[in-house]
């Protein structure tokens, strides 16, 4: 089995792993209801995408 000739330095190791960091989720405001939603997806609150209702949202009945 092959073995490395030299120890991998911390800098080289960390540069290789630089793209593995976690990033915060990007959120945008819905132009219809002004709630936060993921970009390029229908709004879970009002069901609109690009000004068109694509998901029918059922509202809970208040008793």
PDB file of N, CA, C, O and CB in Angstrom:
ATOM      1  N   UNK A   1       0.849  -1.177   0.000  1.00  0.00           N
ATOM      2  CA  UNK A   1       0.000   0.000   0.000  1.00  0.00           C
ATOM      3  C   UNK A   1       0.893   1.238   0.000  1.00  0.00           C
ATOM      4  O   UNK A   1       1.884   1.284   0.729  1.00  0.00           O
ATOM      5  CB  UNK A   1      -0.965  -0.001   1.225  1.00  0.00           C
ATOM      6  N   UNK A   2       0.558   2.229  -0.799  1.00  0.00           N
ATOM      7  CA  UNK A   2       1.374   3.432  -0.909  1.00  0.00           C
ATOM      8  C   UNK A   2       1.203   4.322   0.314  1.00  0.00           C
ATOM      9  O   UNK A   2       0.111   4.430   0.872  1.00  0.00           O
ATOM     10  CB  UNK A   2       1.017   4.206  -2.176  1.00  0.00           C
ATOM     11  N   UNK A   3       2.300   4.958   0.722  1.00  0.00           N
ATOM     12  CA  UNK A   3       2.283   5.875   1.855  1.00  0.00           C
ATOM     13  C   UNK A   3       2.798   7.240   1.412  1.00  0.00           C
ATOM     14  O   UNK A   3       3.612   7.321   0.492  1.00  0.00           O
ATOM     15  CB  UNK A   3       3.133   5.322   3.026  1.00  0.00           C
ATOM     16  N   UNK A   4       2.331   8.326   2.060  1.00  0.00           N
ATOM     17  CA  UNK A   4       2.821   9.650   1.683  1.00  0.00           C
ATOM     18  C   UNK A   4       4.296   9.817   2.053  1.00  0.00           C
ATOM     19  O   UNK A   4       4.746   9.339   3.095  1.00  0.00           O
ATOM     20  CB  UNK A   4       1.980  10.740   2.358  1.00  0.00           C
ATOM     21  N   UNK A   5       5.035  10.502   1.185  1.00  0.00           N
ATOM     22  CA  UNK A   5       6.459  10.722   1.420  1.00  0.00           C
ATOM     23  C   UNK A   5       6.694  11.755   2.509  1.00  0.00           C
ATOM     24  O   UNK A   5       7.634  11.637   3.295  1.00  0.00           O
ATOM     25  CB  UNK A   5       7.141  11.160   0.137  1.00  0.00           C
ATOM     26  N   UNK A   6       5.825  12.783   2.552  1.00  0.00           N
ATOM     27  CA  UNK A   6       5.961  13.864   3.526  1.00  0.00           C
ATOM     28  C   UNK A   6       4.624  14.105   4.237  1.00  0.00           C
ATOM     29  O   UNK A   6       3.558  13.774   3.717  1.00  0.00           O
ATOM     30  CB  UNK A   6       6.450  15.163   2.834  1.00  0.00           C
ATOM     31  N   UNK A   7       4.707  14.687   5.430  1.00  0.00           N
ATOM     32  CA  UNK A   7       3.510  15.044   6.180  1.00  0.00           C
ATOM     33  C   UNK A   7       2.794  16.180   5.456  1.00  0.00           C
ATOM     34  O   UNK A   7       3.432  17.129   5.000  1.00  0.00           O
ATOM     35  CB  UNK A   7       3.864  15.451   7.640  1.00  0.00           C
ATOM     36  N   UNK A   8       1.456  16.084   5.349  1.00  0.00           N
ATOM     37  CA  UNK A   8       0.665  17.164   4.754  1.00  0.00           C
ATOM     38  C   UNK A   8       0.606  18.319   5.742  1.00  0.00           C
ATOM     39  O   UNK A   8       0.199  18.139   6.890  1.00  0.00           O
ATOM     40  CB  UNK A   8      -0.773  16.677   4.377  1.00  0.00           C
ATOM     41  N   UNK A   9       1.012  19.511   5.296  1.00  0.00           N
ATOM     42  CA  UNK A   9       1.047  20.664   6.192  1.00  0.00           C
ATOM     43  C   UNK A   9      -0.372  21.111   6.553  1.00  0.00           C
ATOM     44  O   UNK A   9      -1.338  20.803   5.855  1.00  0.00           O
ATOM     45  CB  UNK A   9       1.824  21.825   5.544  1.00  0.00           C
ATOM     46  N   UNK A  10      -0.466  21.847   7.666  1.00  0.00           N
ATOM     47  CA  UNK A  10      -1.774  22.340   8.115  1.00  0.00           C
ATOM     48  C   UNK A  10      -2.387  23.281   7.093  1.00  0.00           C
ATOM     49  O   UNK A  10      -3.599  23.263   6.879  1.00  0.00           O
ATOM     50  CB  UNK A  10      -1.646  23.051   9.462  1.00  0.00           C
ATOM     51  N   UNK A  11      -1.562  24.101   6.464  1.00  0.00           N
ATOM     52  CA  UNK A  11      -2.066  25.043   5.463  1.00  0.00           C
ATOM     53  C   UNK A  11      -2.656  24.342   4.255  1.00  0.00           C
ATOM     54  O   UNK A  11      -3.739  24.704   3.795  1.00  0.00           O
ATOM     55  CB  UNK A  11      -0.960  25.968   5.017  1.00  0.00           C
ATOM     56  N   UNK A  12      -1.957  23.338   3.736  1.00  0.00           N
ATOM     57  CA  UNK A  12      -2.452  22.582   2.581  1.00  0.00           C
ATOM     58  C   UNK A  12      -3.734  21.834   2.942  1.00  0.00           C
ATOM     59  O   UNK A  12      -4.692  21.813   2.170  1.00  0.00           O
ATOM     60  CB  UNK A  12      -1.378  21.590   2.077  1.00  0.00           C
ATOM     61  N   UNK A  13      -3.738  21.219   4.128  1.00  0.00           N
ATOM     62  CA  UNK A  13      -4.920  20.488   4.588  1.00  0.00           C
ATOM     63  C   UNK A  13      -6.119  21.429   4.722  1.00  0.00           C
ATOM     64  O   UNK A  13      -7.217  21.094   4.279  1.00  0.00           O
ATOM     65  CB  UNK A  13      -4.633  19.794   5.936  1.00  0.00           C
ATOM     66  N   UNK A  14      -5.917  22.597   5.326  1.00  0.00           N
ATOM     67  CA  UNK A  14      -7.007  23.534   5.544  1.00  0.00           C
ATOM     68  C   UNK A  14      -7.496  24.172   4.249  1.00  0.00           C
ATOM     69  O   UNK A  14      -8.687  24.453   4.112  1.00  0.00           O
ATOM     70  CB  UNK A  14      -6.574  24.606   6.506  1.00  0.00           C
ATOM     71  N   UNK A  15      -6.600  24.403   3.303  1.00  0.00           N
ATOM     72  CA  UNK A  15      -7.024  24.931   1.988  1.00  0.00           C
ATOM     73  C   UNK A  15      -7.901  23.915   1.265  1.00  0.00           C
ATOM     74  O   UNK A  15      -8.864  24.285   0.593  1.00  0.00           O
ATOM     75  CB  UNK A  15      -5.792  25.287   1.111  1.00  0.00           C
ATOM     76  N   UNK A  16      -7.568  22.646   1.404  1.00  0.00           N
ATOM     77  CA  UNK A  16      -8.369  21.599   0.757  1.00  0.00           C
ATOM     78  C   UNK A  16      -9.769  21.539   1.363  1.00  0.00           C
ATOM     79  O   UNK A  16     -10.733  21.243   0.658  1.00  0.00           O
ATOM     80  CB  UNK A  16      -7.675  20.226   0.887  1.00  0.00           C
ATOM     81  N   UNK A  17      -9.891  21.815   2.656  1.00  0.00           N
ATOM     82  CA  UNK A  17     -11.169  21.734   3.354  1.00  0.00           C
ATOM     83  C   UNK A  17     -11.916  23.064   3.396  1.00  0.00           C
ATOM     84  O   UNK A  17     -12.949  23.161   4.058  1.00  0.00           O
ATOM     85  CB  UNK A  17     -10.948  21.241   4.752  1.00  0.00           C
ATOM     86  N   UNK A  18     -11.425  24.077   2.715  1.00  0.00           N
ATOM     87  CA  UNK A  18     -12.005  25.414   2.831  1.00  0.00           C
ATOM     88  C   UNK A  18     -13.450  25.488   2.340  1.00  0.00           C
ATOM     89  O   UNK A  18     -14.223  26.300   2.847  1.00  0.00           O
ATOM     90  CB  UNK A  18     -11.166  26.396   2.061  1.00  0.00           C
ATOM     91  N   UNK A  19     -13.828  24.668   1.375  1.00  0.00           N
ATOM     92  CA  UNK A  19     -15.191  24.708   0.847  1.00  0.00           C
ATOM     93  C   UNK A  19     -16.168  23.869   1.656  1.00  0.00           C
ATOM     94  O   UNK A  19     -17.341  23.788   1.291  1.00  0.00           O
ATOM     95  CB  UNK A  19     -15.199  24.241  -0.578  1.00  0.00           C
ATOM     96  N   UNK A  20     -15.731  23.245   2.735  1.00  0.00           N
ATOM     97  CA  UNK A  20     -16.602  22.386   3.539  1.00  0.00           C
ATOM     98  C   UNK A  20     -17.333  23.131   4.649  1.00  0.00           C
ATOM     99  O   UNK A  20     -18.131  22.534   5.371  1.00  0.00           O
ATOM    100  CB  UNK A  20     -15.796  21.274   4.140  1.00  0.00           C
ATOM    101  N   UNK A  21     -17.070  24.424   4.794  1.00  0.00           N
ATOM    102  CA  UNK A  21     -17.692  25.197   5.874  1.00  0.00           C
ATOM    103  C   UNK A  21     -19.196  25.327   5.630  1.00  0.00           C
ATOM    104  O   UNK A  21     -19.644  25.366   4.485  1.00  0.00           O
ATOM    105  CB  UNK A  21     -17.040  26.601   5.989  1.00  0.00           C
ATOM    106  N   UNK A  22     -19.964  25.394   6.710  1.00  0.00           N
ATOM    107  CA  UNK A  22     -21.409  25.578   6.619  1.00  0.00           C
ATOM    108  C   UNK A  22     -21.723  27.060   6.441  1.00  0.00           C
ATOM    109  O   UNK A  22     -21.040  27.918   6.999  1.00  0.00           O
ATOM    110  CB  UNK A  22     -22.118  25.014   7.877  1.00  0.00           C
ATOM    111  N   UNK A  23     -22.753  27.352   5.665  1.00  0.00           N
ATOM    112  CA  UNK A  23     -23.165  28.729   5.417  1.00  0.00           C
ATOM    113  C   UNK A  23     -24.586  28.943   5.932  1.00  0.00           C
ATOM    114  O   UNK A  23     -25.394  28.014   5.958  1.00  0.00           O
ATOM    115  CB  UNK A  23     -23.076  29.067   3.908  1.00  0.00           C
ATOM    116  N   UNK A  24     -24.874  30.152   6.332  1.00  0.00           N
ATOM    117  CA  UNK A  24     -26.228  30.489   6.781  1.00  0.00           C
ATOM    118  C   UNK A  24     -27.170  30.473   5.575  1.00  0.00           C
ATOM    119  O   UNK A  24     -26.773  30.825   4.465  1.00  0.00           O
ATOM    120  CB  UNK A  24     -26.254  31.886   7.489  1.00  0.00           C
ATOM    121  N   UNK A  25     -28.410  30.065   5.800  1.00  0.00           N
ATOM    122  CA  UNK A  25     -29.407  30.013   4.733  1.00  0.00           C
ATOM    123  C   UNK A  25     -29.772  31.419   4.290  1.00  0.00           C
ATOM    124  O   UNK A  25     -30.058  32.283   5.119  1.00  0.00           O
ATOM    125  CB  UNK A  25     -30.663  29.252   5.195  1.00  0.00           C
ATOM    126  N   UNK A  26     -29.763  31.649   2.987  1.00  0.00           N
ATOM    127  CA  UNK A  26     -30.128  32.954   2.446  1.00  0.00           C
ATOM    128  C   UNK A  26     -31.649  33.021   2.322  1.00  0.00           C
ATOM    129  O   UNK A  26     -32.273  32.114   1.771  1.00  0.00           O
ATOM    130  CB  UNK A  26     -29.439  33.205   1.064  1.00  0.00           C
ATOM    131  N   UNK A  27     -32.237  34.088   2.832  1.00  0.00           N
ATOM    132  CA  UNK A  27     -33.677  34.274   2.769  1.00  0.00           C
ATOM    133  C   UNK A  27     -33.977  35.606   2.097  1.00  0.00           C
ATOM    134  O   UNK A  27     -33.228  36.571   2.254  1.00  0.00           O
ATOM    135  CB  UNK A  27     -34.308  34.214   4.182  1.00  0.00           C
ATOM    136  N   UNK A  28     -35.075  35.658   1.346  1.00  0.00           N
ATOM    137  CA  UNK A  28     -35.535  36.888   0.712  1.00  0.00           C
ATOM    138  C   UNK A  28     -36.970  37.148   1.143  1.00  0.00           C
ATOM    139  O   UNK A  28     -37.665  36.242   1.601  1.00  0.00           O
ATOM    140  CB  UNK A  28     -35.427  36.801  -0.840  1.00  0.00           C
ATOM    141  N   UNK A  29     -37.403  38.386   0.995  1.00  0.00           N
ATOM    142  CA  UNK A  29     -38.747  38.763   1.398  1.00  0.00           C
ATOM    143  C   UNK A  29     -39.718  38.508   0.250  1.00  0.00           C
ATOM    144  O   UNK A  29     -39.430  38.840  -0.900  1.00  0.00           O
ATOM    145  CB  UNK A  29     -38.793  40.243   1.834  1.00  0.00           C
ATOM    146  N   UNK A  30     -40.863  37.920   0.567  1.00  0.00           N
ATOM    147  CA  UNK A  30     -41.910  37.681  -0.425  1.00  0.00           C
ATOM    148  C   UNK A  30     -42.532  39.031  -0.807  1.00  0.00           C
ATOM    149  O   UNK A  30     -42.906  39.795   0.084  1.00  0.00           O
ATOM    150  CB  UNK A  30     -43.002  36.689   0.126  1.00  0.00           C
ATOM    151  N   UNK A  31     -42.654  39.346  -2.104  1.00  0.00           N
ATOM    152  CA  UNK A  31     -43.234  40.634  -2.496  1.00  0.00           C
ATOM    153  C   UNK A  31     -44.740  40.731  -2.213  1.00  0.00           C
ATOM    154  O   UNK A  31     -45.283  41.834  -2.164  1.00  0.00           O
ATOM    155  CB  UNK A  31     -42.983  40.873  -3.967  1.00  0.00           C
ATOM    156  N   UNK A  32     -45.418  39.591  -2.029  1.00  0.00           N
ATOM    157  CA  UNK A  32     -46.859  39.598  -1.789  1.00  0.00           C
ATOM    158  C   UNK A  32     -47.191  39.775  -0.305  1.00  0.00           C
ATOM    159  O   UNK A  32     -47.918  40.696   0.066  1.00  0.00           O
ATOM    160  CB  UNK A  32     -47.480  38.306  -2.309  1.00  0.00           C
ATOM    161  N   UNK A  33     -46.654  38.889   0.540  1.00  0.00           N
ATOM    162  CA  UNK A  33     -47.019  38.889   1.963  1.00  0.00           C
ATOM    163  C   UNK A  33     -45.897  39.392   2.866  1.00  0.00           C
ATOM    164  O   UNK A  33     -46.107  39.540   4.070  1.00  0.00           O
ATOM    165  CB  UNK A  33     -47.416  37.495   2.391  1.00  0.00           C
ATOM    166  N   UNK A  34     -44.714  39.656   2.320  1.00  0.00           N
ATOM    167  CA  UNK A  34     -43.559  40.210   3.025  1.00  0.00           C
ATOM    168  C   UNK A  34     -43.017  39.280   4.118  1.00  0.00           C
ATOM    169  O   UNK A  34     -42.419  39.744   5.089  1.00  0.00           O
ATOM    170  CB  UNK A  34     -43.931  41.539   3.636  1.00  0.00           C
ATOM    171  N   UNK A  35     -43.224  37.979   3.958  1.00  0.00           N
ATOM    172  CA  UNK A  35     -42.620  37.017   4.872  1.00  0.00           C
ATOM    173  C   UNK A  35     -41.342  36.480   4.224  1.00  0.00           C
ATOM    174  O   UNK A  35     -41.185  36.551   3.005  1.00  0.00           O
ATOM    175  CB  UNK A  35     -43.617  35.852   5.215  1.00  0.00           C
ATOM    176  N   UNK A  36     -40.433  35.946   5.039  1.00  0.00           N
ATOM    177  CA  UNK A  36     -39.185  35.422   4.508  1.00  0.00           C
ATOM    178  C   UNK A  36     -39.408  34.056   3.881  1.00  0.00           C
ATOM    179  O   UNK A  36     -40.165  33.230   4.390  1.00  0.00           O
ATOM    180  CB  UNK A  36     -38.124  35.339   5.606  1.00  0.00           C
ATOM    181  N   UNK A  37     -38.719  33.840   2.746  1.00  0.00           N
ATOM    182  CA  UNK A  37     -38.819  32.565   2.032  1.00  0.00           C
ATOM    183  C   UNK A  37     -37.486  32.283   1.363  1.00  0.00           C
ATOM    184  O   UNK A  37     -36.643  33.175   1.270  1.00  0.00           O
ATOM    185  CB  UNK A  37     -39.977  32.587   0.982  1.00  0.00           C
ATOM    186  N   UNK A  38     -37.282  31.063   0.896  1.00  0.00           N
ATOM    187  CA  UNK A  38     -36.080  30.710   0.155  1.00  0.00           C
ATOM    188  C   UNK A  38     -36.165  31.289  -1.251  1.00  0.00           C
ATOM    189  O   UNK A  38     -37.254  31.326  -1.824  1.00  0.00           O
ATOM    190  CB  UNK A  38     -35.891  29.176   0.107  1.00  0.00           C
ATOM    191  N   UNK A  39     -35.050  31.744  -1.828  1.00  0.00           N
ATOM    192  CA  UNK A  39     -35.089  32.294  -3.177  1.00  0.00           C
ATOM    193  C   UNK A  39     -35.421  31.223  -4.218  1.00  0.00           C
ATOM    194  O   UNK A  39     -35.062  30.058  -4.044  1.00  0.00           O
ATOM    195  CB  UNK A  39     -33.756  32.949  -3.511  1.00  0.00           C
ATOM    196  N   UNK A  40     -36.092  31.606  -5.280  1.00  0.00           N
ATOM    197  CA  UNK A  40     -36.471  30.737  -6.406  1.00  0.00           C
ATOM    198  C   UNK A  40     -37.416  29.623  -5.993  1.00  0.00           C
ATOM    199  O   UNK A  40     -37.421  28.553  -6.601  1.00  0.00           O
ATOM    200  CB  UNK A  40     -35.235  30.135  -7.037  1.00  0.00           C
ATOM    201  N   UNK A  41     -38.220  29.869  -4.958  1.00  0.00           N
ATOM    202  CA  UNK A  41     -39.203  28.889  -4.510  1.00  0.00           C
ATOM    203  C   UNK A  41     -40.501  29.596  -4.169  1.00  0.00           C
ATOM    204  O   UNK A  41     -40.509  30.790  -3.869  1.00  0.00           O
ATOM    205  CB  UNK A  41     -38.681  28.094  -3.292  1.00  0.00           C
ATOM    206  N   UNK A  42     -41.601  28.854  -4.217  1.00  0.00           N
ATOM    207  CA  UNK A  42     -42.896  29.432  -3.874  1.00  0.00           C
ATOM    208  C   UNK A  42     -42.924  29.763  -2.383  1.00  0.00           C
ATOM    209  O   UNK A  42     -42.316  29.071  -1.567  1.00  0.00           O
ATOM    210  CB  UNK A  42     -44.052  28.463  -4.246  1.00  0.00           C
ATOM    211  N   UNK A  43     -43.636  30.825  -2.049  1.00  0.00           N
ATOM    212  CA  UNK A  43     -43.744  31.262  -0.661  1.00  0.00           C
ATOM    213  C   UNK A  43     -44.617  30.268   0.107  1.00  0.00           C
ATOM    214  O   UNK A  43     -45.736  29.987  -0.323  1.00  0.00           O
ATOM    215  CB  UNK A  43     -44.333  32.706  -0.572  1.00  0.00           C
ATOM    216  N   UNK A  44     -44.135  29.726   1.235  1.00  0.00           N
ATOM    217  CA  UNK A  44     -44.953  28.781   1.997  1.00  0.00           C
ATOM    218  C   UNK A  44     -46.116  29.453   2.720  1.00  0.00           C
ATOM    219  O   UNK A  44     -47.065  28.774   3.109  1.00  0.00           O
ATOM    220  CB  UNK A  44     -44.092  28.053   2.999  1.00  0.00           C
ATOM    221  N   UNK A  45     -46.064  30.776   2.908  1.00  0.00           N
ATOM    222  CA  UNK A  45     -47.121  31.477   3.635  1.00  0.00           C
ATOM    223  C   UNK A  45     -48.306  31.807   2.730  1.00  0.00           C
ATOM    224  O   UNK A  45     -49.457  31.598   3.113  1.00  0.00           O
ATOM    225  CB  UNK A  45     -46.571  32.755   4.256  1.00  0.00           C
ATOM    226  N   UNK A  46     -48.023  32.331   1.511  1.00  0.00           N
ATOM    227  CA  UNK A  46     -49.129  32.748   0.643  1.00  0.00           C
ATOM    228  C   UNK A  46     -49.252  31.901  -0.624  1.00  0.00           C
ATOM    229  O   UNK A  46     -50.280  31.975  -1.297  1.00  0.00           O
ATOM    230  CB  UNK A  46     -48.955  34.199   0.259  1.00  0.00           C
ATOM    231  N   UNK A  47     -48.241  31.100  -0.974  1.00  0.00           N
ATOM    232  CA  UNK A  47     -48.318  30.214  -2.133  1.00  0.00           C
ATOM    233  C   UNK A  47     -48.036  30.878  -3.454  1.00  0.00           C
ATOM    234  O   UNK A  47     -48.304  30.285  -4.499  1.00  0.00           O
ATOM    235  CB  UNK A  47     -49.645  29.600  -2.192  1.00  0.00           C
ATOM    236  N   UNK A  48     -47.499  32.105  -3.456  1.00  0.00           N
ATOM    237  CA  UNK A  48     -47.215  32.810  -4.704  1.00  0.00           C
ATOM    238  C   UNK A  48     -45.778  32.600  -5.142  1.00  0.00           C
ATOM    239  O   UNK A  48     -44.873  32.444  -4.323  1.00  0.00           O
ATOM    240  CB  UNK A  48     -47.498  34.296  -4.551  1.00  0.00           C
ATOM    241  N   UNK A  49     -45.587  32.601  -6.474  1.00  0.00           N
ATOM    242  CA  UNK A  49     -44.260  32.572  -7.066  1.00  0.00           C
ATOM    243  C   UNK A  49     -44.281  33.465  -8.290  1.00  0.00           C
ATOM    244  O   UNK A  49     -45.030  33.213  -9.233  1.00  0.00           O
ATOM    245  CB  UNK A  49     -43.825  31.119  -7.432  1.00  0.00           C
ATOM    246  N   UNK A  50     -43.466  34.504  -8.281  1.00  0.00           N
ATOM    247  CA  UNK A  50     -43.392  35.489  -9.364  1.00  0.00           C
ATOM    248  C   UNK A  50     -44.761  36.105  -9.653  1.00  0.00           C
ATOM    249  O   UNK A  50     -45.118  36.317 -10.812  1.00  0.00           O
ATOM    250  CB  UNK A  50     -42.833  34.839 -10.636  1.00  0.00           C
ATOM    251  N   UNK A  51     -45.523  36.390  -8.600  1.00  0.00           N
ATOM    252  CA  UNK A  51     -46.809  37.056  -8.740  1.00  0.00           C
ATOM    253  C   UNK A  51     -47.961  36.155  -9.129  1.00  0.00           C
ATOM    254  O   UNK A  51     -49.071  36.646  -9.329  1.00  0.00           O
ATOM    255  CB  UNK A  51     -46.691  38.119  -9.733  1.00  0.00           C
ATOM    256  N   UNK A  52     -47.742  34.858  -9.243  1.00  0.00           N
ATOM    257  CA  UNK A  52     -48.792  33.911  -9.614  1.00  0.00           C
ATOM    258  C   UNK A  52     -48.980  32.931  -8.469  1.00  0.00           C
ATOM    259  O   UNK A  52     -48.005  32.422  -7.915  1.00  0.00           O
ATOM    260  CB  UNK A  52     -48.443  33.161 -10.941  1.00  0.00           C
ATOM    261  N   UNK A  53     -50.243  32.663  -8.109  1.00  0.00           N
ATOM    262  CA  UNK A  53     -50.511  31.692  -7.047  1.00  0.00           C
ATOM    263  C   UNK A  53     -50.332  30.285  -7.608  1.00  0.00           C
ATOM    264  O   UNK A  53     -51.089  29.850  -8.475  1.00  0.00           O
ATOM    265  CB  UNK A  53     -51.949  31.877  -6.462  1.00  0.00           C
ATOM    266  N   UNK A  54     -49.331  29.586  -7.108  1.00  0.00           N
ATOM    267  CA  UNK A  54     -49.036  28.246  -7.607  1.00  0.00           C
ATOM    268  C   UNK A  54     -49.404  27.162  -6.594  1.00  0.00           C
ATOM    269  O   UNK A  54     -49.528  25.992  -6.956  1.00  0.00           O
ATOM    270  CB  UNK A  54     -47.562  28.138  -7.963  1.00  0.00           C
ATOM    271  N   UNK A  55     -49.581  27.548  -5.321  1.00  0.00           N
ATOM    272  CA  UNK A  55     -49.970  26.611  -4.267  1.00  0.00           C
ATOM    273  C   UNK A  55     -51.170  27.194  -3.547  1.00  0.00           C
ATOM    274  O   UNK A  55     -51.155  28.348  -3.119  1.00  0.00           O
ATOM    275  CB  UNK A  55     -48.789  26.337  -3.270  1.00  0.00           C
ATOM    276  N   UNK A  56     -52.208  26.385  -3.418  1.00  0.00           N
ATOM    277  CA  UNK A  56     -53.382  26.838  -2.677  1.00  0.00           C
ATOM    278  C   UNK A  56     -53.146  26.569  -1.202  1.00  0.00           C
ATOM    279  O   UNK A  56     -52.951  25.421  -0.801  1.00  0.00           O
ATOM    280  CB  UNK A  56     -54.683  26.130  -3.176  1.00  0.00           C
ATOM    281  N   UNK A  57     -53.161  27.617  -0.393  1.00  0.00           N
ATOM    282  CA  UNK A  57     -52.908  27.506   1.037  1.00  0.00           C
ATOM    283  C   UNK A  57     -54.234  27.381   1.769  1.00  0.00           C
ATOM    284  O   UNK A  57     -55.114  28.230   1.620  1.00  0.00           O
ATOM    285  CB  UNK A  57     -52.104  28.725   1.559  1.00  0.00           C
ATOM    286  N   UNK A  58     -54.378  26.327   2.555  1.00  0.00           N
ATOM    287  CA  UNK A  58     -55.583  26.148   3.348  1.00  0.00           C
ATOM    288  C   UNK A  58     -55.423  26.908   4.658  1.00  0.00           C
ATOM    289  O   UNK A  58     -54.410  26.761   5.343  1.00  0.00           O
ATOM    290  CB  UNK A  58     -55.866  24.640   3.607  1.00  0.00           C
ATOM    291  N   UNK A  59     -56.408  27.713   5.005  1.00  0.00           N
ATOM    292  CA  UNK A  59     -56.346  28.472   6.251  1.00  0.00           C
ATOM    293  C   UNK A  59     -57.096  27.715   7.338  1.00  0.00           C
ATOM    294  O   UNK A  59     -58.095  27.047   7.071  1.00  0.00           O
ATOM    295  CB  UNK A  59     -56.936  29.896   6.067  1.00  0.00           C
ATOM    296  N   UNK A  60     -56.598  27.830   8.573  1.00  0.00           N
ATOM    297  CA  UNK A  60     -57.241  27.174   9.694  1.00  0.00           C
ATOM    298  C   UNK A  60     -58.469  27.961  10.113  1.00  0.00           C
ATOM    299  O   UNK A  60     -58.454  29.192  10.118  1.00  0.00           O
ATOM    300  CB  UNK A  60     -56.268  27.023  10.868  1.00  0.00           C
ATOM    301  N   UNK A  61     -59.540  27.246  10.466  1.00  0.00           N
ATOM    302  CA  UNK A  61     -60.762  27.908  10.930  1.00  0.00           C
ATOM    303  C   UNK A  61     -60.610  28.309  12.376  1.00  0.00           C
ATOM    304  O   UNK A  61     -60.211  27.498  13.212  1.00  0.00           O
ATOM    305  CB  UNK A  61     -61.987  26.996  10.756  1.00  0.00           C
ATOM    306  N   UNK A  62     -60.925  29.549  12.677  1.00  0.00           N
ATOM    307  CA  UNK A  62     -60.895  30.027  14.058  1.00  0.00           C
ATOM    308  C   UNK A  62     -62.256  29.800  14.681  1.00  0.00           C
ATOM    309  O   UNK A  62     -63.273  30.235  14.141  1.00  0.00           O
ATOM    310  CB  UNK A  62     -60.499  31.526  14.130  1.00  0.00           C
ATOM    311  N   UNK A  63     -62.279  29.122  15.816  1.00  0.00           N
ATOM    312  CA  UNK A  63     -63.550  28.816  16.470  1.00  0.00           C
ATOM    313  C   UNK A  63     -63.811  29.734  17.642  1.00  0.00           C
ATOM    314  O   UNK A  63     -64.842  29.611  18.304  1.00  0.00           O
ATOM    315  CB  UNK A  63     -63.573  27.378  16.934  1.00  0.00           C
TER     316      UNK A  63
END
